[in-house]
Amino acid sequence: MTATARRQGAIAAGWTSGLVTVLGACLVLMAVSAAPIVTVLLGVAGGIAVLIAPWLPPRRRTVAVLLLLTPIPFAIATWWSLVTPLVVLLAAVIGWFTIDRRPSSRRAAVVR
């Protein structure tokens, strides 16, 4: 297998994780421009949680809580923009698809 084929395989296997990470970075950038400090803190915490969630070990509950529950207060606090709730919804849907596709440790033990 050539180096190019390995790189293409790695990109094909992890593109959804990268996309969720970019959506988390977008949440952090939107949060930094928010007005009250409480909104900034909610947004930065939610964005960082979404940013790191796809790269955590495959424990479904932990990752699901980070993806689904952490950014919701920021989306509610900035509901009038419509972009923030949309980014949170996209991160949740794509993130759930990503963690659902990853092999869990229980499935890996059964396959071995």
Residue, then its C-alpha position, 0 to 999 in steps of 0.5 A: m500500500t502506498a503512502t497516498a493510499r494510506r492517507q486517503g484511507a485515513i481521510a475516508a475513515g475520519w472525515t466526519s470526526g473532522l467535520v464535527t471538530v470544525l463545527g465545534a471550532c465554529l461554535v467557539l468563534m461564535a461564542v467569542s463574539a457574544a455580548p454578555i460574559v455568561t453567553v460567552l462562557l456557555g458558548v466556549a464550553g459547548g464549543i470545546a465539548v463538541l470540538i473534543a467529543p469525536w476524539l474521545p474513547p468510544r463511550r457512547r454516553t459520555v460522547a453523546v452527552l458532550l455532543l447533545l447537551t453541552p451546546i444546547p444552552f448556548a443555542i437557546a441563549t442565541w436562538w434569534s441568530l438561527v445560525t447557532p441552533l443550526v450549527v448545534l443541530l448539525a454537530a449533534v446529528i453528524g456527531w451521533f452518526t460519527i460515534d454510532r459508526r465507531p466500533s465500541s470496545r464491546r464490539a471489538a472484543v466480540v470480533r476478536 
